[in-house]
Amino acid sequence: MPTTTIAGRRIDVNEEGFLVNPDEWDEALAVELARQIGIEMTDAHWAPIRFMREDYQANDKVTPTLRRMSTAGGFNVKELFALFPKKPAKKMSYIAGVPKPVGCV
Amino acid sequence: MRKLLILGAGTAGTILANRLRKELAEAEWQITVVDRDDSHHYQPGYLFIPFGIYSPRQIVKPRWRFLPDGVDFTLAEVERIDADGKSVLLKGGRTLDYDYLIVTTGAVPRPDQTPGMADGELWHTKVFDFYTLEGSAALHQALERFTGGRLVVHITEMPIKCPVAPLEFSFLADDYLTRRGIRDKVSITYVTPLDGAFTKPVASATLGHLLTERGIEVETDFMIESIDNEAQAIVSYDEREIPFDLLVTVPLNMGQQFIIDSGLGDELGFIPVDKHTLRSVAHDDIFVLGDASNVPTSKAGSVAHFEADVFVDNFVALAKGEPMTHSFDGHANCFVESGRGKGLLLDFNYETQPLTGTFPLPRVGPMQLLKESRSNHLGKLAFEHIYWHMLLPGRPIPLPAAMSMTGKIPADPSMAAAGH
């Protein structure tokens, strides 16, 4: 299992660079993770990331899909695409330190 | 007398009615099955109707014919489930009480959920689904009239029933257009919200390769916002537009509306269950089998069958007041028609992605996993007979419920990494 050093810390990641252990996450780390994929965190970015973390914990460790972000979190899908271009679900889960959503089976 | 109520007489509900009636004594258990109509559709047949391989009449039979003696079959629409009151309210005012409820009401395509789809003027003239009998029959007419242009095959959002069906449609369309001698006048584009051809990496790489080989373009990460009927294009949230002359779309798949209205569904109307026992997370006396639950495996008839194997043993134990000891592993297998008289076979579960090898017998097959062969294609056609005469009646089929690794070849990990 690969390990990487982010923000001066040794972190276990999978082959796609996602955190293996969501408990190693904190907001300082999120800023670094976002920077690595070219995103500068603003208040607009934090709201969906925090919701994703909370929902993941509350919902039996299942990462919310974009649809759930919209219906349960009240986020506008088009805005999520603007904030996290091209692959919002993948990018948000990467920054939030949770597994990629598996709505795709 | 204890009451078992089954909502839905499709693949899962019919198998369960047959299996459970044999297992549960008639003096102790009353079994009632509810469905809103008496037409059982062989849903895998929808794929073949647009190409004239099956006719619509061929794939519809009365539901009652496949239900056993000793169950009450009630034709009625469900209004609402009252989980706390352990009863189901039917349209028209009748109420059915239960000790245990099994929900097997499947998933339904919802073209009304995408702006410009069901409410667009091109619906069923240039925009079609093939997940309903009406849709695939109308598409058959349109394909016969089609003389060339841009054919776009599109998936709205996952999960969908039979997730390989749109790929199969693309392969069969390539084959069909070639046989009509107009393949060179048609561009085929496969548009998916996923980042590859399929959800599982190894299969995604193999199936992606087959698309390329047939000159089918792939547009990935496409989340549809609407259909622009005037411009004849599908439009994504990140403002990509893909023009079409003929659009074959898989609409958003959802659980039944009454599940949402009863407050039992997730954001798509699928009922959250324990993925190993299929028991509702919220209500101990409700189980969900087939496409209606949120289990993270394919929505497919094979899954309903494997789930039933595990569930029936568990339910018999539960009825005796014993613990449920059997666990469902997410086992799915899917035939994939790849056109030109050939097919592939995928076999996977919660933990293991589709692998290469032979099935069902190690090294013998006769079917080849993840590889095109004629026997796979013949297997798919033969399955219709097995479906009506063995699967629905609950007769033993020599396929184990739990997935076996025997005869399978672990995938090359570099291929897996390339796929996702």
Interface residues (C-beta under 8 A of the other chain):
Chain A: E15 E16 D60 T65 L66 R67 R68 T71 A72 V77 K78 L80 F81 P85 K86 K87 K90 V102 G103 C104 V105
Chain B: E157 M158 P159 P163 P193 L194 D195 T199 D221 M223 E225 Y237 D238 D266 E267 L268 V281 P296 T297 S298 A417 H420
